[in-house]
Amino acid sequence: MAETWSGEFYCVKCKEKREAEGEVKVNEKGTRMAKAVCPVCGTNLNRILGKV
Protein backbone atom coordinates (compact mmCIF):
# COMPACT_ATOMS: atom_id res chain seq x y z
CA MET A 1 0.00 0.00 0.00
CA ALA A 2 1.39 3.40 -1.00
CA GLU A 3 1.71 6.22 1.50
CA THR A 4 -0.59 9.20 0.85
CA TRP A 5 -0.37 12.83 1.94
CA SER A 6 -3.28 15.24 2.18
CA GLY A 7 -2.83 18.99 2.38
CA GLU A 8 -2.13 22.15 0.42
CA PHE A 9 -0.36 22.11 -2.91
CA TYR A 10 0.49 25.21 -4.99
CA CYS A 11 -0.91 25.07 -8.53
CA VAL A 12 1.39 26.90 -10.93
CA LYS A 13 -1.29 27.15 -13.62
CA CYS A 14 -4.06 28.52 -11.32
CA LYS A 15 -1.52 30.46 -9.19
CA GLU A 16 -3.42 29.44 -6.03
CA LYS A 17 -3.09 26.94 -3.21
CA ARG A 18 -5.37 23.93 -3.57
CA GLU A 19 -6.36 21.16 -1.16
CA ALA A 20 -5.58 17.75 -2.63
CA GLU A 21 -4.50 14.25 -1.66
CA GLY A 22 -1.49 12.71 -3.34
CA GLU A 23 0.79 9.71 -3.34
CA VAL A 24 4.20 10.03 -1.66
CA LYS A 25 7.25 9.09 -3.75
CA VAL A 26 10.94 9.09 -2.79
CA ASN A 27 13.37 10.46 -5.38
CA GLU A 28 16.97 9.32 -5.96
CA LYS A 29 18.33 11.80 -3.38
CA GLY A 30 16.04 10.42 -0.65
CA THR A 31 13.64 13.38 -0.62
CA ARG A 32 9.96 12.58 -0.13
CA MET A 33 7.61 14.26 -2.62
CA ALA A 34 3.82 14.19 -2.75
CA LYS A 35 2.32 14.12 -6.23
CA ALA A 36 -1.33 14.96 -6.94
CA VAL A 37 -3.63 16.45 -9.59
CA CYS A 38 -5.24 19.90 -9.32
CA PRO A 39 -9.01 19.44 -8.78
CA VAL A 40 -9.78 22.61 -10.82
CA CYS A 41 -7.53 22.53 -13.91
CA GLY A 42 -6.06 18.99 -13.90
CA THR A 43 -2.39 20.06 -13.74
CA ASN A 44 0.08 17.80 -11.94
CA LEU A 45 1.01 19.11 -8.48
CA ASN A 46 4.20 18.42 -6.51
CA ARG A 47 5.03 19.16 -2.89
CA ILE A 48 8.44 18.51 -1.32
CA LEU A 49 8.04 16.96 2.15
CA GLY A 50 11.68 16.55 3.19
CA LYS A 51 14.18 13.75 3.64
CA VAL A 52 13.23 10.32 4.95
N, CA, C, O and CB atoms as a CASP TS submission, in Angstrom:
PFRMAT TS
TARGET T0000
AUTHOR 0000-0000-0000
METHOD Language model
MODEL 1
PARENT N/A
ATOM      1  N   MET     1       0.841  -1.187   0.000  1.00  0.00           N
ATOM      2  CA  MET     1       0.000   0.000   0.000  1.00  0.00           C
ATOM      3  C   MET     1       0.882   1.245   0.000  1.00  0.00           C
ATOM      4  O   MET     1       1.815   1.346   0.797  1.00  0.00           O
ATOM      5  CB  MET     1      -0.955   0.001   1.220  1.00  0.00           C
ATOM      6  N   ALA     2       0.595   2.180  -0.878  1.00  0.00           N
ATOM      7  CA  ALA     2       1.391   3.395  -0.999  1.00  0.00           C
ATOM      8  C   ALA     2       0.982   4.410   0.076  1.00  0.00           C
ATOM      9  O   ALA     2      -0.179   4.489   0.479  1.00  0.00           O
ATOM     10  CB  ALA     2       1.232   4.007  -2.408  1.00  0.00           C
ATOM     11  N   GLU     3       1.960   5.166   0.515  1.00  0.00           N
ATOM     12  CA  GLU     3       1.705   6.223   1.497  1.00  0.00           C
ATOM     13  C   GLU     3       1.051   7.402   0.782  1.00  0.00           C
ATOM     14  O   GLU     3       1.433   7.743  -0.337  1.00  0.00           O
ATOM     15  CB  GLU     3       3.029   6.667   2.213  1.00  0.00           C
ATOM     16  N   THR     4       0.068   8.022   1.428  1.00  0.00           N
ATOM     17  CA  THR     4      -0.585   9.200   0.852  1.00  0.00           C
ATOM     18  C   THR     4      -0.375  10.392   1.769  1.00  0.00           C
ATOM     19  O   THR     4      -0.100  10.242   2.959  1.00  0.00           O
ATOM     20  CB  THR     4      -2.099   8.945   0.628  1.00  0.00           C
ATOM     21  N   TRP     5      -0.510  11.588   1.188  1.00  0.00           N
ATOM     22  CA  TRP     5      -0.370  12.831   1.943  1.00  0.00           C
ATOM     23  C   TRP     5      -1.494  13.758   1.510  1.00  0.00           C
ATOM     24  O   TRP     5      -1.734  13.938   0.316  1.00  0.00           O
ATOM     25  CB  TRP     5       1.038  13.496   1.715  1.00  0.00           C
ATOM     26  N   SER     6      -2.171  14.336   2.468  1.00  0.00           N
ATOM     27  CA  SER     6      -3.279  15.236   2.182  1.00  0.00           C
ATOM     28  C   SER     6      -2.956  16.613   2.748  1.00  0.00           C
ATOM     29  O   SER     6      -2.573  16.740   3.911  1.00  0.00           O
ATOM     30  CB  SER     6      -4.609  14.690   2.773  1.00  0.00           C
ATOM     31  N   GLY     7      -3.112  17.635   1.926  1.00  0.00           N
ATOM     32  CA  GLY     7      -2.832  18.995   2.380  1.00  0.00           C
ATOM     33  C   GLY     7      -2.836  19.975   1.232  1.00  0.00           C
ATOM     34  O   GLY     7      -3.441  19.723   0.190  1.00  0.00           O
ATOM     35  N   GLU     8      -2.157  21.101   1.424  1.00  0.00           N
ATOM     36  CA  GLU     8      -2.131  22.149   0.417  1.00  0.00           C
ATOM     37  C   GLU     8      -0.991  21.952  -0.561  1.00  0.00           C
ATOM     38  O   GLU     8       0.148  21.690  -0.177  1.00  0.00           O
ATOM     39  CB  GLU     8      -2.020  23.504   1.073  1.00  0.00           C
ATOM     40  N   PHE     9      -1.324  22.083  -1.826  1.00  0.00           N
ATOM     41  CA  PHE     9      -0.356  22.105  -2.911  1.00  0.00           C
ATOM     42  C   PHE     9      -0.501  23.457  -3.594  1.00  0.00           C
ATOM     43  O   PHE     9      -1.581  24.046  -3.559  1.00  0.00           O
ATOM     44  CB  PHE     9      -0.575  20.911  -3.923  1.00  0.00           C
ATOM     45  N   TYR    10       0.568  23.967  -4.219  1.00  0.00           N
ATOM     46  CA  TYR    10       0.487  25.209  -4.987  1.00  0.00           C
ATOM     47  C   TYR    10       0.364  24.851  -6.451  1.00  0.00           C
ATOM     48  O   TYR    10       1.231  24.170  -6.999  1.00  0.00           O
ATOM     49  CB  TYR    10       1.728  26.121  -4.738  1.00  0.00           C
ATOM     50  N   CYS    11      -0.707  25.303  -7.097  1.00  0.00           N
ATOM     51  CA  CYS    11      -0.908  25.066  -8.526  1.00  0.00           C
ATOM     52  C   CYS    11      -0.287  26.212  -9.299  1.00  0.00           C
ATOM     53  O   CYS    11      -0.677  27.368  -9.134  1.00  0.00           O
ATOM     54  CB  CYS    11      -2.419  24.918  -8.871  1.00  0.00           C
ATOM     55  N   VAL    12       0.688  25.886 -10.151  1.00  0.00           N
ATOM     56  CA  VAL    12       1.392  26.900 -10.933  1.00  0.00           C
ATOM     57  C   VAL    12       0.476  27.486 -12.002  1.00  0.00           C
ATOM     58  O   VAL    12       0.573  28.673 -12.313  1.00  0.00           O
ATOM     59  CB  VAL    12       2.651  26.303 -11.580  1.00  0.00           C
ATOM     60  N   LYS    13      -0.400  26.680 -12.562  1.00  0.00           N
ATOM     61  CA  LYS    13      -1.292  27.149 -13.617  1.00  0.00           C
ATOM     62  C   LYS    13      -2.381  28.074 -13.069  1.00  0.00           C
ATOM     63  O   LYS    13      -2.651  29.121 -13.659  1.00  0.00           O
ATOM     64  CB  LYS    13      -1.929  25.961 -14.329  1.00  0.00           C
ATOM     65  N   CYS    14      -3.012  27.699 -11.943  1.00  0.00           N
ATOM     66  CA  CYS    14      -4.063  28.517 -11.320  1.00  0.00           C
ATOM     67  C   CYS    14      -3.477  29.664 -10.489  1.00  0.00           C
ATOM     68  O   CYS    14      -4.149  30.664 -10.237  1.00  0.00           O
ATOM     69  CB  CYS    14      -4.957  27.639 -10.434  1.00  0.00           C
ATOM     70  N   LYS    15      -2.210  29.508 -10.065  1.00  0.00           N
ATOM     71  CA  LYS    15      -1.525  30.463  -9.185  1.00  0.00           C
ATOM     72  C   LYS    15      -2.247  30.611  -7.843  1.00  0.00           C
ATOM     73  O   LYS    15      -2.353  31.709  -7.296  1.00  0.00           O
ATOM     74  CB  LYS    15      -1.417  31.832  -9.872  1.00  0.00           C
ATOM     75  N   GLU    16      -2.743  29.472  -7.323  1.00  0.00           N
ATOM     76  CA  GLU    16      -3.420  29.441  -6.030  1.00  0.00           C
ATOM     77  C   GLU    16      -3.087  28.142  -5.317  1.00  0.00           C
ATOM     78  O   GLU    16      -2.689  27.157  -5.938  1.00  0.00           O
ATOM     79  CB  GLU    16      -4.950  29.593  -6.200  1.00  0.00           C
ATOM     80  N   LYS    17      -3.261  28.159  -3.985  1.00  0.00           N
ATOM     81  CA  LYS    17      -3.091  26.936  -3.208  1.00  0.00           C
ATOM     82  C   LYS    17      -4.381  26.139  -3.287  1.00  0.00           C
ATOM     83  O   LYS    17      -5.479  26.688  -3.195  1.00  0.00           O
ATOM     84  CB  LYS    17      -2.714  27.249  -1.725  1.00  0.00           C
ATOM     85  N   ARG    18      -4.226  24.822  -3.462  1.00  0.00           N
ATOM     86  CA  ARG    18      -5.370  23.931  -3.574  1.00  0.00           C
ATOM     87  C   ARG    18      -5.225  22.773  -2.594  1.00  0.00           C
ATOM     88  O   ARG    18      -4.122  22.276  -2.369  1.00  0.00           O
ATOM     89  CB  ARG    18      -5.512  23.407  -5.015  1.00  0.00           C
ATOM     90  N   GLU    19      -6.339  22.349  -2.014  1.00  0.00           N
ATOM     91  CA  GLU    19      -6.360  21.165  -1.155  1.00  0.00           C
ATOM     92  C   GLU    19      -6.456  19.941  -2.057  1.00  0.00           C
ATOM     93  O   GLU    19      -7.320  19.871  -2.930  1.00  0.00           O
ATOM     94  CB  GLU    19      -7.554  21.212  -0.128  1.00  0.00           C
ATOM     95  N   ALA    20      -5.569  18.985  -1.842  1.00  0.00           N
ATOM     96  CA  ALA    20      -5.583  17.753  -2.626  1.00  0.00           C
ATOM     97  C   ALA    20      -4.938  16.641  -1.820  1.00  0.00           C
ATOM     98  O   ALA    20      -4.284  16.891  -0.807  1.00  0.00           O
ATOM     99  CB  ALA    20      -4.855  17.942  -3.979  1.00  0.00           C
ATOM    100  N   GLU    21      -5.127  15.408  -2.279  1.00  0.00           N
ATOM    101  CA  GLU    21      -4.503  14.251  -1.664  1.00  0.00           C
ATOM    102  C   GLU    21      -3.651  13.580  -2.728  1.00  0.00           C
ATOM    103  O   GLU    21      -4.109  13.328  -3.842  1.00  0.00           O
ATOM    104  CB  GLU    21      -5.567  13.264  -1.070  1.00  0.00           C
ATOM    105  N   GLY    22      -2.393  13.292  -2.363  1.00  0.00           N
ATOM    106  CA  GLY    22      -1.489  12.715  -3.335  1.00  0.00           C
ATOM    107  C   GLY    22      -0.659  11.587  -2.786  1.00  0.00           C
ATOM    108  O   GLY    22      -0.565  11.397  -1.574  1.00  0.00           O
ATOM    109  N   GLU    23      -0.057  10.839  -3.689  1.00  0.00           N
ATOM    110  CA  GLU    23       0.790   9.712  -3.339  1.00  0.00           C
ATOM    111  C   GLU    23       2.210  10.202  -3.060  1.00  0.00           C
ATOM    112  O   GLU    23       2.721  11.071  -3.766  1.00  0.00           O
ATOM    113  CB  GLU    23       0.786   8.655  -4.465  1.00  0.00           C
ATOM    114  N   VAL    24       2.844   9.642  -2.031  1.00  0.00           N
ATOM    115  CA  VAL    24       4.200  10.034  -1.656  1.00  0.00           C
ATOM    116  C   VAL    24       5.209   9.146  -2.380  1.00  0.00           C
ATOM    117  O   VAL    24       5.124   7.919  -2.332  1.00  0.00           O
ATOM    118  CB  VAL    24       4.396   9.944  -0.119  1.00  0.00           C
ATOM    119  N   LYS    25       6.163   9.788  -3.051  1.00  0.00           N
ATOM    120  CA  LYS    25       7.253   9.093  -3.748  1.00  0.00           C
ATOM    121  C   LYS    25       8.569   9.560  -3.144  1.00  0.00           C
ATOM    122  O   LYS    25       8.647  10.657  -2.589  1.00  0.00           O
ATOM    123  CB  LYS    25       7.215   9.364  -5.300  1.00  0.00           C
ATOM    124  N   VAL    26       9.607   8.728  -3.249  1.00  0.00           N
ATOM    125  CA  VAL    26      10.945   9.089  -2.787  1.00  0.00           C
ATOM    126  C   VAL    26      11.840   9.168  -4.018  1.00  0.00           C
ATOM    127  O   VAL    26      11.938   8.210  -4.784  1.00  0.00           O
ATOM    128  CB  VAL    26      11.501   8.050  -1.731  1.00  0.00           C
ATOM    129  N   ASN    27      12.502  10.332  -4.208  1.00  0.00           N
ATOM    130  CA  ASN    27      13.372  10.461  -5.378  1.00  0.00           C
ATOM    131  C   ASN    27      14.752   9.875  -5.100  1.00  0.00           C
ATOM    132  O   ASN    27      14.998   9.361  -4.008  1.00  0.00           O
ATOM    133  CB  ASN    27      13.498  11.934  -5.793  1.00  0.00           C
ATOM    134  N   GLU    28      15.652   9.948  -6.076  1.00  0.00           N
ATOM    135  CA  GLU    28      16.972   9.319  -5.956  1.00  0.00           C
ATOM    136  C   GLU    28      17.853   9.936  -4.869  1.00  0.00           C
ATOM    137  O   GLU    28      18.802   9.296  -4.416  1.00  0.00           O
ATOM    138  CB  GLU    28      17.688   9.402  -7.273  1.00  0.00           C
ATOM    139  N   LYS    29      17.561  11.154  -4.447  1.00  0.00           N
ATOM    140  CA  LYS    29      18.330  11.799  -3.375  1.00  0.00           C
ATOM    141  C   LYS    29      17.766  11.486  -1.994  1.00  0.00           C
ATOM    142  O   LYS    29      18.345  11.892  -0.986  1.00  0.00           O
ATOM    143  CB  LYS    29      18.358  13.307  -3.585  1.00  0.00           C
ATOM    144  N   GLY    30      16.650  10.774  -1.932  1.00  0.00           N
ATOM    145  CA  GLY    30      16.040  10.423  -0.653  1.00  0.00           C
ATOM    146  C   GLY    30      15.014  11.424  -0.162  1.00  0.00           C
ATOM    147  O   GLY    30      14.563  11.329   0.980  1.00  0.00           O
ATOM    148  N   THR    31      14.632  12.385  -0.999  1.00  0.00           N
ATOM    149  CA  THR    31      13.640  13.382  -0.619  1.00  0.00           C
ATOM    150  C   THR    31      12.244  12.849  -0.903  1.00  0.00           C
ATOM    151  O   THR    31      11.986  12.309  -1.979  1.00  0.00           O
ATOM    152  CB  THR    31      13.879  14.708  -1.368  1.00  0.00           C
ATOM    153  N   ARG    32      11.348  13.002   0.059  1.00  0.00           N
ATOM    154  CA  ARG    32       9.957  12.580  -0.126  1.00  0.00           C
ATOM    155  C   ARG    32       9.187  13.684  -0.839  1.00  0.00           C
ATOM    156  O   ARG    32       9.289  14.855  -0.475  1.00  0.00           O
ATOM    157  CB  ARG    32       9.288  12.238   1.239  1.00  0.00           C
ATOM    158  N   MET    33       8.417  13.305  -1.857  1.00  0.00           N
ATOM    159  CA  MET    33       7.613  14.256  -2.617  1.00  0.00           C
ATOM    160  C   MET    33       6.201  13.709  -2.758  1.00  0.00           C
ATOM    161  O   MET    33       6.012  12.532  -3.067  1.00  0.00           O
ATOM    162  CB  MET    33       8.241  14.533  -4.011  1.00  0.00           C
ATOM    163  N   ALA    34       5.211  14.566  -2.532  1.00  0.00           N
ATOM    164  CA  ALA    34       3.821  14.190  -2.746  1.00  0.00           C
ATOM    165  C   ALA    34       3.419  14.663  -4.129  1.00  0.00           C
ATOM    166  O   ALA    34       3.690  15.802  -4.507  1.00  0.00           O
ATOM    167  CB  ALA    34       2.886  14.791  -1.648  1.00  0.00           C
ATOM    168  N   LYS    35       2.769  13.782  -4.888  1.00  0.00           N
ATOM    169  CA  LYS    35       2.317  14.116  -6.235  1.00  0.00           C
ATOM    170  C   LYS    35       0.815  13.951  -6.294  1.00  0.00           C
ATOM    171  O   LYS    35       0.276  12.933  -5.860  1.00  0.00           O
ATOM    172  CB  LYS    35       3.013  13.231  -7.304  1.00  0.00           C
ATOM    173  N   ALA    36       0.127  14.970  -6.839  1.00  0.00           N
ATOM    174  CA  ALA    36      -1.333  14.955  -6.939  1.00  0.00           C
ATOM    175  C   ALA    36      -1.754  15.646  -8.229  1.00  0.00           C
ATOM    176  O   ALA    36      -0.912  16.053  -9.029  1.00  0.00           O
ATOM    177  CB  ALA    36      -1.985  15.647  -5.706  1.00  0.00           C
ATOM    178  N   VAL    37      -3.055  15.773  -8.425  1.00  0.00           N
ATOM    179  CA  VAL    37      -3.626  16.450  -9.587  1.00  0.00           C
ATOM    180  C   VAL    37      -4.526  17.571  -9.085  1.00  0.00           C
ATOM    181  O   VAL    37      -5.308  17.373  -8.155  1.00  0.00           O
ATOM    182  CB  VAL    37      -4.420  15.452 -10.500  1.00  0.00           C
ATOM    183  N   CYS    38      -4.419  18.751  -9.699  1.00  0.00           N
ATOM    184  CA  CYS    38      -5.243  19.902  -9.318  1.00  0.00           C
ATOM    185  C   CYS    38      -6.707  19.577  -9.591  1.00  0.00           C
ATOM    186  O   CYS    38      -7.050  19.175 -10.704  1.00  0.00           O
ATOM    187  CB  CYS    38      -4.809  21.188 -10.091  1.00  0.00           C
ATOM    188  N   PRO    39      -7.592  19.746  -8.578  1.00  0.00           N
ATOM    189  CA  PRO    39      -9.009  19.442  -8.776  1.00  0.00           C
ATOM    190  C   PRO    39      -9.721  20.424  -9.706  1.00  0.00           C
ATOM    191  O   PRO    39     -10.815  20.123 -10.182  1.00  0.00           O
ATOM    192  CB  PRO    39      -9.707  19.423  -7.448  1.00  0.00           C
ATOM    193  N   VAL    40      -9.129  21.595  -9.978  1.00  0.00           N
ATOM    194  CA  VAL    40      -9.776  22.608 -10.817  1.00  0.00           C
ATOM    195  C   VAL    40      -9.349  22.489 -12.277  1.00  0.00           C
ATOM    196  O   VAL    40     -10.193  22.403 -13.169  1.00  0.00           O
ATOM    197  CB  VAL    40      -9.456  24.008 -10.297  1.00  0.00           C
ATOM    198  N   CYS    41      -8.021  22.485 -12.524  1.00  0.00           N
ATOM    199  CA  CYS    41      -7.533  22.525 -13.910  1.00  0.00           C
ATOM    200  C   CYS    41      -6.902  21.221 -14.391  1.00  0.00           C
ATOM    201  O   CYS    41      -6.670  21.069 -15.590  1.00  0.00           O
ATOM    202  CB  CYS    41      -6.533  23.626 -14.051  1.00  0.00           C
ATOM    203  N   GLY    42      -6.616  20.274 -13.492  1.00  0.00           N
ATOM    204  CA  GLY    42      -6.065  18.990 -13.898  1.00  0.00           C
ATOM    205  C   GLY    42      -4.552  18.951 -14.046  1.00  0.00           C
ATOM    206  O   GLY    42      -4.012  17.948 -14.511  1.00  0.00           O
ATOM    207  N   THR    43      -3.851  20.018 -13.662  1.00  0.00           N
ATOM    208  CA  THR    43      -2.391  20.065 -13.737  1.00  0.00           C
ATOM    209  C   THR    43      -1.779  19.195 -12.646  1.00  0.00           C
ATOM    210  O   THR    43      -2.334  19.076 -11.554  1.00  0.00           O
ATOM    211  CB  THR    43      -1.884  21.517 -13.612  1.00  0.00           C
ATOM    212  N   ASN    44      -0.631  18.589 -12.947  1.00  0.00           N
ATOM    213  CA  ASN    44       0.083  17.804 -11.938  1.00  0.00           C
ATOM    214  C   ASN    44       0.653  18.729 -10.874  1.00  0.00           C
ATOM    215  O   ASN    44       1.210  19.780 -11.189  1.00  0.00           O
ATOM    216  CB  ASN    44       1.212  16.966 -12.587  1.00  0.00           C
ATOM    217  N   LEU    45       0.509  18.332  -9.605  1.00  0.00           N
ATOM    218  CA  LEU    45       1.007  19.115  -8.478  1.00  0.00           C
ATOM    219  C   LEU    45       2.095  18.333  -7.760  1.00  0.00           C
ATOM    220  O   LEU    45       2.005  17.112  -7.634  1.00  0.00           O
ATOM    221  CB  LEU    45      -0.139  19.476  -7.504  1.00  0.00           C
ATOM    222  N   ASN    46       3.121  19.028  -7.290  1.00  0.00           N
ATOM    223  CA  ASN    46       4.195  18.418  -6.514  1.00  0.00           C
ATOM    224  C   ASN    46       4.396  19.215  -5.242  1.00  0.00           C
ATOM    225  O   ASN    46       4.274  20.440  -5.232  1.00  0.00           O
ATOM    226  CB  ASN    46       5.510  18.346  -7.331  1.00  0.00           C
ATOM    227  N   ARG    47       4.709  18.496  -4.162  1.00  0.00           N
ATOM    228  CA  ARG    47       5.033  19.155  -2.893  1.00  0.00           C
ATOM    229  C   ARG    47       6.201  18.401  -2.270  1.00  0.00           C
ATOM    230  O   ARG    47       6.133  17.185  -2.088  1.00  0.00           O
ATOM    231  CB  ARG    47       3.790  19.192  -1.918  1.00  0.00           C
ATOM    232  N   ILE    48       7.265  19.116  -1.946  1.00  0.00           N
ATOM    233  CA  ILE    48       8.445  18.514  -1.319  1.00  0.00           C
ATOM    234  C   ILE    48       8.185  18.408   0.174  1.00  0.00           C
ATOM    235  O   ILE    48       7.850  19.401   0.820  1.00  0.00           O
ATOM    236  CB  ILE    48       9.741  19.351  -1.605  1.00  0.00           C
ATOM    237  N   LEU    49       8.336  17.209   0.725  1.00  0.00           N
ATOM    238  CA  LEU    49       8.041  16.959   2.147  1.00  0.00           C
ATOM    239  C   LEU    49       9.293  16.863   2.999  1.00  0.00           C
ATOM    240  O   LEU    49       9.198  16.988   4.220  1.00  0.00           O
ATOM    241  CB  LEU    49       7.242  15.684   2.295  1.00  0.00           C
ATOM    242  N   GLY    50      10.448  16.650   2.417  1.00  0.00           N
ATOM    243  CA  GLY    50      11.684  16.555   3.190  1.00  0.00           C
ATOM    244  C   GLY    50      12.314  15.176   3.094  1.00  0.00           C
ATOM    245  O   GLY    50      11.756  14.270   2.475  1.00  0.00           O
ATOM    246  N   LYS    51      13.457  15.025   3.698  1.00  0.00           N
ATOM    247  CA  LYS    51      14.181  13.748   3.641  1.00  0.00           C
ATOM    248  C   LYS    51      13.522  12.699   4.522  1.00  0.00           C
ATOM    249  O   LYS    51      12.787  13.019   5.456  1.00  0.00           O
ATOM    250  CB  LYS    51      15.639  13.939   4.065  1.00  0.00           C
ATOM    251  N   VAL    52      13.798  11.454   4.209  1.00  0.00           N
ATOM    252  CA  VAL    52      13.233  10.318   4.948  1.00  0.00           C
ATOM    253  C   VAL    52      13.868  10.219   6.308  1.00  0.00           C
ATOM    254  O   VAL    52      13.529   9.327   7.085  1.00  0.00           O
ATOM    255  CB  VAL    52      13.427   9.004   4.180  1.00  0.00           C
TER
END
